[in-house]
Every structure is written in C-alpha cells, then in structure tokens.
Amino acid sequence: MASTSTTERGSWNSKLGFVLAAAGSAVGLGNIWAFPTKVATEGGAAYIIVYLICTFLIGFPVMVAELAIGRKSGKNPVGAFKALSSNKFFPLVGLWGIICGIMILSFYTVIAGWAFGYAFEEIFFFLNWETAANWLTDTEDGFRNAIIASVFMLGTIKIITAGISGGIEKATKFMMPLLIGIIVIMIAYVLTQPGASEGVREYLLPDFSRINAKLIFSAMGQAFFSLSLGMGALITYGSYLNKKENIPQAAAFVTLADVGIAILAGLLIIPSMYVAKEAGIDIFVGEELASSTNLVFQILPALFHSIGGATGLLLGVVFFLLLSIAALTSTISLLEVPVSFVIDEYKIQRKKAAWGVGLGVLVISIIVSFNTSLIGTFDSIFNNLGLPIGGLLTCVFVAFVWKTDSALTEMEFGFAGIRQTLFSKVWPIFIYVICPIAILYNIVSNFL
Ligand code: TRP
C-alpha cells in the first residue's frame, strides 16, 4: 500500500538525487549570505563553534526524525502527523510548519531577487550603463524588488510543476556540484590576494567572551534555517524517499554538505572583506561592520569592481548566479511543502497546486518587496522562533506519541543492523531529552 501511494506521488530516482536535492534545500542564502554575515558580526569563530554544536547535537537528530516521519507516512507534514497518530494536536504542528514555510518563502524570494539582480548589475557596470546598474542595486526600490522576486518565483513554480524526479531532482543534480566547484575556484582566487590572510585569521580565531544567550539563540535559529528543519521540508522530502535508503546516513550527508558549504562560504566572504579593505574600501565604521545585512550585496560588488576588467566581471556574474542557483534549490523545497499539502489533502493536480500556491505566496512577496522592513519581522517570528518550536514539537511527537522505537523500525529499512549500533541507543536520548530541553532552554533564556 505504502509503495503504490509513493509512486503516485512521485519519488526520487536515485539516492544521489535525493541527497543532492535535500542538500540543495539546505544550501542557500542561509549558508552564503546569512552565515558569513553572522560570523562577521556576532563573534567570529566563537559563533562558528556554537553553530556547529547546534547543528550536530540538535539539528542532525531532528533531521533524522523528520525523514523517518516522512518516509513512514509518505505524506506532507499535516497528513504525516495525521497518519501516524490519532492525536488531534500534531496535525496543527504540521500546519504551523507550512505557514512558517510560506512566510519564509515570501521574503526569501525577495533576497534571492537581490542576488539575481546583482548578476546583471555586474554586467551593466562593466558596460558603463550606470542608470541600469544603479537601478538593480537599489534594494529599497519596491517595484524593482517585486519584478525580480516574481521572476524568481515563476522559475521555482516551473521546476515544481515538473515533479519530483523530472524537476527537483534533475535541477539540483546539475546545480549542486556546479555550485561547489565555483566556490572553490573563487576561494583559491581570493586567498592569493593581498589582505586575505588577515581575513582568514579573523575567521578562525575564536573570542569566547562573546558567547551569551543571544548568540546561542541566533546560532540555533541559523542551524535550523540552514538545515531546512522545523517546518516539515524534510518530512516532505522524506516522503519521496525509497525504502532502500539509509536514513541516518542520508541525513549525515546532508548535514555535512550544509556545514561544509557554510564554512566554505565564510572562507570566501570573510577574507574577501579584508581584500576589499586592503583595496581601500571601507568595511568598518569604527569597530562595527559598515553594512551587516547587506554585507554580501555591498562589499562583494565593490570588491569585484575594484578587481575590474573581464576578471572582475566574470567573478561577479558567476558569484551572483551561483548565489541565485543556491537560493533556487532552496525556494523549490520551501514551495514543495505547501504544494504537497494541497496535492495530498485536497487531491489537486501538481500543476494546478504549484501555480495556485506559488502565485498566492507571490502576492505576499510583492507586499514584502514594497516594505522590506517586513523581512526582519518575518525572520524573527517564522524563522528564529517558528522553526525551533516546530523542531521541539517534532521531537515531542516522536518521543511521546509515535515513539522513537517506531521510528527506529522505519529506519531498519535501508539500515538492517541499526538496532545493533550505538546510534540506536543514543539517538532516542537526543529526541527524548537533549534536543527538547536544549531548544526550550535557548528560547526561554533568549527572552529573559
Ligand atoms: N536552508 C535554506 C538556506 O539555508 C533555506 C530553506 C529552504 C529553508 N527550505 C527551508 C529554511 C525550509 C527553513 C525551512 O538558505
């Protein structure tokens, strides 16, 4: 029964395809835009250490839980909680996740639009088309934001309508390796430039005195966001997963890919800041970073322009295209969650569901385009707070309602000897005790 419903809903064609799609969901603006900015402004390597602890000790166990829920139920987040228990509360957790995803997607496309716009800005700058270039860099221009966000959303809808293996899997399989290759080439270039070593030092030297409740809360939110956890994206991706696949192993790959790309992105962007400084661009006002949220969008173009010529143009265009691609593989996963919900629960065709939901979210994106201050508000509510709450309730569900033992039974498909491993002893402890307490403690101490 489970297998027929999986085929009707679509499924991943290959293991690599799933891992790349889930990694594509994880890797996005969170890694390349948010992570380096937070490292630069919130405590350098000290932030990285806390982030890594949150990722491996909280994020990874929750990811395993989401994938197990998804594959066992073969459903979207609401349907999944319904399928695995008769408890009336948990489907609401799924619904909360879907709402968080929709709201995150609404501002995510606007920022993704900035990245996409900058790829063209680099070209116009090179051609000396100043008016066009300036228009593209004006992130406060609502009309401009709305147009580019719309282009981005239409691209996302197009890929989603093509389905799981033909659309999402095919797109990410091609885009992910390209992304990594391009980042590595750029790091190699930046590290040979004057000033880079100062940046590397900044990036790797921790200042432990900066660790406090606020930093930990921020790092935890970042871990959830970056791994795409807490709103059912991985329940949904897990629902397309074949019974032959090893869930903990797949989760480990995705986690490592996500962390690896975040660390690489930091190694690209923090030294780039210092290369820019060496080239005479002001990156600090006193001790403070000149532009924190806009770091990537102001300092990097300045760097590309100071390199100048065909090299500057090429690096600039490639970098911003790469950032757009990373964002696209993430918006795909954000949109897939509400779309799968509509397909499963209302029996609507994929194509209609994708267009209906996508255009609905686009309306919110357009509102955000004209009121960019909403980005911060949405980010605090639906991301920093919403995702850890979703993760917390997912743990509670697996621990006390569905039971970690049932989850382990599901994981035996694809991992026959799992009961004999240390993982099967330790993972339940994380789901029962460590993750819920850590998440709750971080939320409460941040507000105190
Ligand atoms: N993880 C992506 C990033 O780092 C964003 C993202 C995609 C996401 N899907 C998600 C965040 C689901 C939370 C939930 O950019």
Boltz pocket constraint, residues with backbone or C-beta under 6 A from the ligand:
constraints:
  - pocket:
      binder: B
      contacts: [[A, 24], [A, 25], [A, 26], [A, 27], [A, 28], [A, 29], [A, 30], [A, 31], [A, 101], [A, 104], [A, 224], [A, 225], [A, 226], [A, 227], [A, 228], [A, 229], [A, 230], [A, 231], [A, 233], [A, 326], [A, 329], [A, 330], [A, 331], [A, 333], [A, 334], [A, 387]]
      max_distance: 6.0
